[in-house]
Amino acid sequence: MHRPIDRFEAGFNQVILYLAYLVALSIGLFAALIPLNLFLIKTQLGSIWWLYEGVEYTLY
């Protein structure tokens, strides 16, 4: 027998796992995009002007 609390717990665990994947993905993107942005600035090819604002808003 599955009690309602067990179903709730299973769903809650799936939601938390999904959110953890999103956080890991965003940290991975930051880790790749920040050095890319610094490289673009150093070689004077341009910049990703929205990157720092995006990082700031995503972390909040």
QUIWO-V232196 format. One record per backbone hydrogen bond with DSSP energy under -1.0 kcal/mol. CO is the residue of the C=O (numbers start at 1). NH is the residue of the N-H. E is the energy in kcal/mol with one decimal. If there is no record, write none. Layout:
co: <CO;CO>
nh: <NH;NH>
e: <E;E>
This chain:
co: <3;4;5;6;7;8;9;10;11;12;13;14;15;16;17;18;19;20;21;22;23;24;25;26;27;28;29;30;32;33;34;35;36;37;38;39;40;41;47;48;50;51;52;53;54;55;56>
nh: <7;8;9;10;11;12;13;14;15;16;17;18;19;20;21;22;23;24;25;26;27;28;29;30;31;32;33;34;36;37;38;39;40;41;42;43;45;44;49;51;54;55;56;57;58;59;60>
e: <-1.7;-2.5;-2.4;-2.2;-2.3;-2.8;-2.5;-1.7;-2.2;-2.5;-2.2;-2.3;-2.4;-2.2;-2.1;-2.0;-2.2;-2.4;-2.4;-2.3;-2.4;-2.3;-2.4;-2.3;-2.4;-1.3;-3.1;-2.2;-1.2;-2.7;-2.3;-2.4;-2.5;-2.3;-2.6;-2.3;-2.5;-1.2;-1.1;-1.8;-2.4;-2.6;-2.3;-2.6;-2.3;-2.2;-1.1>
